Amino acid sequence: MKMTSKRSHAIWVLAGLLVASAPAWAQRGTYERDGAFRIHIGDFQPEGDSEYWDDKFEDFTGDIDDFENVTFGADYLLSLNRNLGLLFSGNYYQGDRTQAYRDFVDNFGNDIRHDTTLEITSLTAGLHFSFLGPNAPIIPYVGAGGGLYVWRLEEDGDFIDFGTVNDEIFSASLQSEGEAFGYYGLVGLEAPITPRISVFGEARWTRVDDELDGDFEGFGDIDLSGREFVAGISWNL
C-alpha cells in the first residue's frame, strides 16, 4: 500500500503539471535547444536481489520495500541535434529501516534492534533520444547509459554473538562501502511550458551490484539495483 500510494501520488502530480502546461503550447515559437539543465525529485525502490538481502530478511524483520525513499538529482543535457543528446546525471538516495531479530529477544523480552542505512550516490552519462523535436507540445523520450555508483551500508545497534556460550548481545556500528560501475535505461515525457522552461517525468531502471567488504566481508554481493520514478523542471539553454 505504501509503494502504491507514493507512485499514484507522483503520477497525479505529473499529470497535473502536463495539464497546467497546455495553455502555453499555442504561445510557443520555434527554437533550437542547445542543451538543458534539469533538477528532479523522485522515489527509488531497491530490488534487493542478492545474497546479503536474502539473508538479512530471513533473520531480521522487514523487507526490501521498507527501503523505498526519496531521491534528489540534477542533469545536464547536451544536444547533439534536434533529437539526440548526451545526458550527464548526478543522483542521491538514502534508505533506512529499524530492524529486529525475528526469533530472538533479550533477557527482558525486548526486541534486539539495529538501524540499517543504505546510501547511493551516482554519477552517470548516457544517450538521450527524443522522438519529437523540441517544439512539440509533448515530447516522449528514451535513454540509456552507465557510470559510477558510490555506496555505503551501515548497521548500527545491538547484535547477538552466536559464537559465545550465552549468545551475548553486543553493540556495534558495522560498515561497508565501495564504488561500482552500473548501467540504466529510462523512458519519459517532457512538456514545454515556455521556450526555456519544461516539466518532465520519467521512469529509470538501474542495474548495479558490488561485493561487500569491511565489516561485511564474506557476506557476498549487495544488490544496488532498483526502479526510480521522478518529476522535475528543465531550463533549456
N, C-alpha and C positions, 0 to 999 in steps of 0.2 A: 504493500500500500504506500509506503514511504517513497519508493522509487517512482511509482506510477504518478503520484501527486506532484512530485517535483518536475517530471518530464511533461505532464499535462500543463502545468503552470508555464513552463518555458515555451511550449507550443502556442499557448494562448497569447503570451507576451509577444512572440514573434509575429503571429497573425495580426495582432493589433498594430505593430509597427508597420507592417506591409500595407494594411488598410489606411493607416494615417498618411502614408506617403502618396496615396493615389491622387489627391488634388494637385500635387506638384508635377505630375507626369506631363501634363499638357504644356506646362510653362518651361520645360527644359529645352535648351538649344542643343545643337550638335557640337561635340567637342571630342578631342582625343585625350585619353588618360595616359600620362607618362608613368604613373605609379600611384600608390596609395599607402597611407599609414592607418592601421586598424587597431582598435582595442576591443577586448571582449571579456565577458564573464560567462561561466558555464558550469556544467555539472559532470563530474568524472566518476565512472563506475568501474573499479578494477575487476578483472576477470578472476584472479585468484586460482589459476590453473597450474599449480606446481606442487612439489613435494612439501615445501615449507607450509603453504596454506592448508594442504590436506591434513598434515599432522597437527597443525595449530587448532583447527576447528574440530578435530577428533578429541583433543584433550581439554580445550577451553570453550567457554560459552561464546555465542555469536556466530556470524557467518560473514562472507565477503561483502554482502550488501551493506553491512554496518560501516564500511569504509568509504561509501559514496560521500562525496563532498564537493564544495565549490572550487572552481579553478579560475585563475586570472591569467590573461595573456595579452601579448601585443605582436603585431605582424608588420612587415614591410613588403609590399607587393611591387616588384619592378616589372613594368610592362615591356614585353619584347615586341608585341604587335597588338592588334585590336582584341585578339582572343587569348593569347598565350602570355604567361608571365612567370617570374621566379618569386616564390613566396618564402621569406625568411621569418621564422617564428620563435618566440620565447614564451614559455608557459610554466605556471607554478601550481602545484597541488599538494595538499596535506590532508590526510585522513587519520582519524584516531578513534580508539574504542577502549573502554574499560572491560577487561575480561576476567573470568574466574575459572578455576578448575571445575570440571564437570562432576567429578567423582570424589572430591576431597574437600574437607573443611578443616579449620584449625581446632584446637582443644576446646574452644568455647562455642563451636558450632558455626563460626562465621566463615564467609567465603574468603578464599585466598586469592587476592586480586592483584592485577597489574595493568598498567596503561600501555597500549601498543600504538605507536605512531609511525606512519609511513609518509615520507616527503619525496616528491619527484619534481625536478626542475629540468625542462627540456630546451634544447637549442637545435632547431631543425632548419632544413632548406628543402624545397621541393618545387615541382611544376604545378602551375595553376592554370586551368583551361576553362574559359567561359564560352558557353555555346552561342551567345549573342553578343553584339558589340556593346560598348559602354553606354549607348543611348537608349537601350531597350528599357521598358518600364519595369520588368522583372528579368533578372539575369541568373539563370541556373549555371552552376559551375561544378567542376570536379577537380581533384588534385591528388598528388601522391609525392612522398619524399621520405627523408630519413635524417638522422642526426644523433646527437649526444644526449643521453638521459642520465642525469646525475641524481642519485637517490640516497636516502638514509632511512634505516629501520632502527627503532628503539623500543625496547620493552623495559618499563620502569615500574618496580613494585616488589611484591612478595612471591617467592617461588619455593618449591619443595625440592630438597636434595635427596633423591631416592637412593643415593649411594651411602647414606648414613643409616645407622641401626634403627633410629626412631623417625626416619624420614623428616629430618629437621627442616624448618621453614627459615629462609634467609631473605634479606632484602638486597636488591641489586639493580643496576641500570645497565642493561645489555644492549650493545650497539653493533651495527654493521653498516657499511656504506661503500659506494662504488660508482663507477661510470660504465655505461654500456651503450652500444650502438643499437638503434631500433629503427623501425620504419612505420609509416602511416598511410592511410588513404582517407579521403574526405569527399563529401558532397555538400552543396549548399545553395542558398538562394540569396541574391542581393537585390535590394530595391532602392534605386537612386531617389533622393528627395530634392536635391538641388544639383547643379553641375559639379559641386565639390563635396557633397555630403551624401552618404548612403547608409542604410541599415542592412544588416545581414544576419543570417542564421545558418549554422552548419552542424553536421554530424561528422565526427572523426573517429576512426578506428586505429588504435595503436598496437603494435606488436613489439615487445621487448622483454627480455629476461636476463638475469645475471646470476653468478654464483655467489652465495653468501660467504662472508669471511668474518674476521674479528671474533666477537663473542659467539657468533652463529656459525663458525667454521665447522663443516661436516654436516650441516643441516640441508645440503642440496642447493637447488636453484630457487630463486624467488621470481615469480611472475609479476611483471610490472605493466602488463598489457591492460587495455581497457577500452571503454567506449565513452566518448565525450560529446555533449550537446552544448553549443554555445550560441550567444547572440551578442551583437556588437555594433559599433559605429565605425565607418570608414571615411577618412578625409582624402579625397582624390587630389593628386598633385598635377 
